Amino acid sequence: MGQDRIEKKIVLKAPRSRVWRALSDSKEFGRWFGVELESPFAPGARVQGQITLKGYEHVKMDITIERIEPETLLSYRWHPYAVQPGVDYSAEPTTLVEFTLAEVPGGTELTVLESGFDRIPAARRAEAFRMNDTGWASQLRNIERHVS
């Protein structure tokens, strides 16, 4: 396994329906994630948008929605840590990001699993893994603030 997958969990003090809305509505997703997305999430849709986080304003987010199972699972594919200006990442394999929701005492458990790093070119795999590992920790704090 090693550095093929990142898994983070958090219990959010919010109903599952509220957390689901924060994940599945592309405008609301953008508010806590730090991106202005151009279109709604739908299975098979390619959704793009401008990152609004300080220091990453030059980055365009480009994801392809895989699956949407209401109030349970949202998944998409993307190029992890594709932030280098002028670099075309389109020929690289993508990682799979899965958001899974479960009701637990006191709220909703959100699990984020990003897998497929072993297929990312070796020259940037370790940095992509490291940056996304810390990035997901920050994003879980962001969604926690957003839904509270």
PyMOL commands that set and color helices and strands:
alter all, ss='L'
color gray80, all
select helices_A, chain A and resi 16-24+26-33+117-119+122-147
alter helices_A, ss='H'
color red, helices_A
select strands_A, chain A and resi 5-12+35-37+46-51+60-69+73-78+95-104+107-115
alter strands_A, ss='S'
color yellow, strands_A
deselect
rebuild
show_as cartoon
